[in-house]
Every structure is written in structure tokens, then in C-alpha cells.
């Protein structure tokens, strides 16, 4: 069961990362088209490679005024982490990634349910053994069952901790990438962020 659980967990993480990458690109593109100021580094500061319309907006000496040379983040990464630490999913709401909240709560709820279930079985096994061996089993069977349920309970507690930590990490990264734009390159019309897989 351990290897299967790890494989399922790894597949879910890969799926979450894939969906995260797609949603971040789509939301960044939506924010860029809604009037959020674009990154001045992507605009290009020289006249080479720009069309006539683009180069007409540049000053004659190819210098950019000081007001476009700085970058101000709209979301605080540590604010998102603190929100996610207080209430898992709150950092995702702060970053406007609403679809991630049910995913976080789903994982935490699933693992909490199984933690409670394994803890009940662990307690029942202890009570059966100390209550006079009502099933007539050998004592080592009770010890084996007790250790199994205790180990499973502890494993689900570790899973809850991992989901909690990933929730905070996701909020931190998503706040950093909130203003990230994947607009098309004005010279080629191609997407500026491309992901390729080679098998």
C-alpha cells in the first residue's frame, strides 16, 4: 500500500502543478489585458527589431523615463503565506486563485478523515487487548494490529502536514507570479512562455 499511495500522491502533485501552470498563464494574460501595467523590460528599449509603430513611441535617444524602470508587486508573497498559515486556502483567495481552495480543503479533509478513522481503529485495538482478549487471538496479533493502525495514523498526519506546507508554498509562488505576463512577442506574435516535453 505504501508504494501505491506514493505513486498516487506524486501523480496528484504533478496534475496540480500542470493545472497551476495553465491557470497562472491564463489569469496573468487576463490581468494583462485588464489594464495592469506591463513589465517595462519586455517592451524593448532599443529600436532594433521593433516595427515603425512601436519605435515611434520611444524617445529619440532610446532612453526610458525613470517612472517605467521600477517594478511594484501587487500582491505580498509573505502576506499570502501568513494567510495560508492561518487558514489553508485563504492565501489562494488572496491571490485570486479561487479554484485551488476546494483542492486544498479536499486533500486536508480526505487525510483528516482517514487520520480519525485510523486513530479509532488504533484505540479499539488497544481496548480489545486490554479488555480481556475477547476475540481469543494471540497477543502478538493485537500488537501487530496496534502497530499497523498507529503507523497508518502517523502517515496520514504527515500527509496533512505536507498538504499544509504545499498550501503555503503555492500561495507564496502564486503571489510572486500574480503580475507575470505571458503576452505574445510583438515582433513575432509567438507566445513568450513555452513549455515543451520531449519523450
C-alpha positions in Angstrom: 0.0 0.0 0.0 2.9 2.4 0.7 4.2 2.4 -2.9 0.8 2.8 -4.4 0.0 5.7 -2.1 3.2 7.4 -3.0 2.5 6.9 -6.7 -1.0 8.4 -6.4 0.3 11.3 -4.3 3.1 12.0 -6.9 0.5 11.9 -9.7 -1.8 14.3 -7.9 1.1 16.7 -7.3 2.1 16.5 -11.0 -1.6 17.1 -12.0 -1.8 20.1 -9.6 1.4 21.6 -10.9 0.2 21.2 -14.5 -3.2 22.8 -13.8 -1.4 25.5 -11.7 0.8 26.4 -14.7 -2.1 26.6 -17.1 -4.3 28.7 -14.7 -1.4 31.0 -13.9 -0.8 31.7 -17.5 -4.4 32.3 -18.3 -5.0 34.5 -15.3 -1.9 36.5 -16.0 -3.0 37.0 -19.5 -6.4 38.1 -18.3 -4.8 40.6 -15.9 -2.5 42.0 -18.6 -5.5 42.6 -20.8 -7.5 44.3 -18.0 -5.2 47.3 -17.7 -2.5 46.1 -15.3 0.8 47.8 -16.1 3.1 45.7 -18.2 6.7 44.9 -17.3 8.9 47.5 -18.9 11.7 45.0 -19.5 9.6 43.2 -22.1 8.8 46.3 -24.0 12.3 46.6 -25.5 14.4 49.7 -25.1 16.2 49.7 -28.5 14.8 50.5 -31.9 16.2 47.2 -33.4 13.6 44.7 -34.2 10.6 46.9 -33.5 8.0 47.9 -36.0 7.7 51.5 -37.1 4.6 52.0 -34.9 6.5 50.6 -31.8 9.6 52.6 -32.4 7.7 55.9 -32.8 6.7 55.7 -29.1 10.4 55.6 -28.0 12.3 58.8 -27.3 14.9 59.8 -29.8 17.8 59.0 -27.5 16.4 55.4 -26.8 16.2 56.2 -23.0 13.2 55.4 -20.9 11.9 57.7 -18.3 12.5 56.8 -14.7 8.9 56.1 -13.9 8.9 52.9 -16.0 12.2 51.5 -14.8 10.8 50.1 -11.5 8.5 47.3 -10.6 5.9 47.2 -7.9 4.3 43.9 -6.9 0.5 44.0 -6.4 0.4 41.0 -4.1 2.6 40.4 -1.0 4.1 36.9 -1.1 4.6 36.8 2.7 1.1 38.1 3.2 -0.2 35.2 1.2 1.9 32.7 3.2 0.6 34.1 6.5 -3.0 34.0 5.3 -2.5 30.3 4.2 -0.9 29.5 7.6 -3.8 31.0 9.5 -6.5 29.3 7.3 -5.5 27.0 4.5 -6.9 28.3 1.2 -7.0 31.9 2.4 -3.7 32.7 0.6 -5.2 31.3 -2.6 -8.3 33.5 -2.3 -5.9 36.5 -1.7 -4.1 35.6 -4.9 -7.4 35.2 -6.8 -6.8 31.5 -7.5 -10.3 30.5 -6.2 -10.3 27.1 -7.9 -7.4 25.9 -5.6 -9.4 26.4 -2.4 -11.5 23.2 -2.8 -8.4 21.3 -3.8 -6.6 22.3 -0.6 -9.7 21.6 1.5 -10.4 18.4 -0.3 -6.9 17.0 0.4 -6.9 18.2 4.0 -10.4 16.8 4.6 -9.6 13.4 3.0 -6.4 13.0 5.0 -8.1 14.2 8.2 -11.0 11.7 7.7 -8.5 8.8 7.4 -6.4 10.0 10.3 -9.5 9.9 12.5 -10.5 6.5 11.1 -7.1 5.0 11.8 -7.0 6.6 15.2 -10.3 5.0 16.1 -9.1 1.6 14.9 -5.9 2.1 16.9 -7.8 2.9 20.1 -10.2 -0.1 19.5 -7.3 -2.5 19.1 -5.8 -1.2 22.4 -9.1 -1.6 24.1 -9.7 -5.1 22.7 -6.2 -6.2 24.0 -6.5 -4.6 27.5 -10.2 -5.6 27.8 -9.5 -9.3 28.2 -8.8 -10.6 24.8 -12.5 -11.1 23.8 -11.7 -12.4 20.4 -9.4 -15.1 21.6 -6.5 -14.1 19.4 -2.8 -14.5 20.3 -1.4 -11.3 22.0 1.1 -10.7 19.2 -1.8 -10.3 16.7 -3.1 -7.4 18.8 0.4 -5.9 18.9 0.7 -6.2 15.2 -2.7 -4.6 14.5 -2.0 -1.8 17.0 1.3 -1.0 15.4 -0.2 -1.1 11.9 -3.0 1.3 12.8 -0.6 3.6 14.7 1.7 3.7 11.7 -1.1 4.5 9.3 -2.4 7.2 11.6 1.0 8.8 11.8 1.4 8.5 8.0 -1.8 10.4 7.4 -0.7 13.1 9.9 2.5 13.5 7.8 0.3 13.8 4.7 -1.8 16.6 6.4 1.5 18.4 7.2 2.7 18.1 3.6 -0.6 19.5 2.2 -0.4 22.3 4.7 3.2 23.2 3.7 2.4 22.9 0.0 -0.6 25.2 0.5 1.7 27.9 1.9 4.3 27.3 -0.8 1.7 27.6 -3.5 0.4 30.9 -2.0 3.9 32.3 -1.9 4.7 31.3 -5.5 1.3 32.4 -6.8 1.7 35.8 -5.2 5.1 36.2 -6.9 3.7 35.2 -10.3 0.5 37.3 -9.9 1.8 40.0 -12.2 3.7 37.7 -14.5 2.6 38.2 -18.1 2.8 35.7 -20.9 1.7 38.1 -23.7 2.7 37.5 -27.3 6.0 38.8 -28.5 5.2 41.9 -30.5 7.8 41.1 -33.1 6.9 37.5 -33.9 3.4 37.1 -32.5 4.5 33.9 -30.7 3.8 33.2 -27.0 6.8 34.3 -24.9 6.5 31.4 -22.5 6.6 28.0 -24.0 6.7 24.6 -22.3 7.9 21.6 -24.3 8.1 17.9 -23.3 10.5 15.5 -25.1 9.9 11.8 -24.6 
